[in-house]
């Protein structure tokens, strides 16, 4: 039963990815100088995510809509999963890692992440 639920969840996630690809949001247009500033600012941001997670897809859509080249990190296994657990305290996605100087903040919850990005870059 557990395997069936996991397979259905993964299949539904892949379907959502396909729908997201077909109906991809339009990117926010900025003048070149403005976009260069934004690109520099987002270098301090990393998004930890699972590829087929609906909340991660929703967050990636917001990132794309805002035209933010934020590095995405697959936290399903390996190094990035370990980083998320060690830094954020739990493996929960999506999670935005925000670095300001020597201070690092881990922001969970897709709605909080999207509100933060909209306020800062929208």
N, C-alpha and C positions, 0 to 999 in steps of 0.2 A: 504494500500500500504506500509506504514511504517513497519508494522508487517511482511509482506512478505519479504521485503528487509532484515530486521533483521534476520529472520529465514534462508534466503539463505546465509547470511553472516556467521551465526553461523554454519550452515551445512557445508559450504565450509571450515571453520576453523577446524572443526572436521575431515574432509577428509584430510586436510593438516597434522593434528596431526597423523592420521593413517599412512600416507605415510612417515612421519618423523620416526615413530616407526619402520616401515618395513625397511627403508633405513637409519638406525641410523649410524652416523659417527663413525669411529674408534677413540679410545682415544689415546692421546699422551702418550707414555711410558716414564717414568722417573725412575731412580733408587730410592730406598726407601727413602734415606736421602733427595734427591732433592724434592720428592713428599711431604715429611713431611714439608719442608720449604715452599713450595707452599701452602699447606693446612693451615699453620699458617698465611701466608700473606693474603689469601682470607677471613679470618675471619672478616676483616674490610669492606668487600664488600657485598652488598645486591642487588638483582635484583628485581625490581617491574615489574610485568607482568600480562597479561591476558592469560589464558590457551590456547585459540584457536586463538590468534592474530598471523597472519603470520610473522610479524616483530619480535615478541617475540619468536616464534618458531625458526626463523633464528638465533636469539641471543643465545637461549638455545643450539642449535646445535653447535655453536662456543664454548660455555662454555664446552659442553661435549667433543668436539674434543680436546680442550686444557686440559682436565682432571682437571677441576677446581670445587671443591665442594662448589660453591657459593650458599648461601641460596636464594631461590626464594620466593617472597611474592606476593600473589594474591591481586591485587589492584582493582578488580572489585567491591568490597564492603567492608565495615567494617573498622577495625583499620588500615590496610595497605593502603587503599585508602585515609583515613584521613591523615596518615603520609606523603604520597606522595604529597598531596595537600598542607599541612602545610610546609613541608621541601623544596620541589621542586618548589612549586608555581603553579603547574598545574597537572591535572590527564592525563598524556600522557605516554604511555608505548611503548617499554620497557624503563626503567630508571634505571641506575646503581647508587647506593648510595655508595660513596667512602669516608671512614673516615680515616683521617690522623691526629692523635693526637686529638685535640679538633676541628679541621676543618672538615666540611662535604661538599662535592661537589656532586651535582646531575647532572648526565650526561644522556641526552636524545639522541635519534636517534640510531637505531640499528647499522648503519655503524660506527659511532663514538665509540660506546661501543666495537664493535668487533675489531676495529683498536687499541683501548687502551689495550684491553686484549691480543691481538696478540703481541703488542710491549712489554708489561710487562711480559708476561708468555710464549710466543711462541718460 
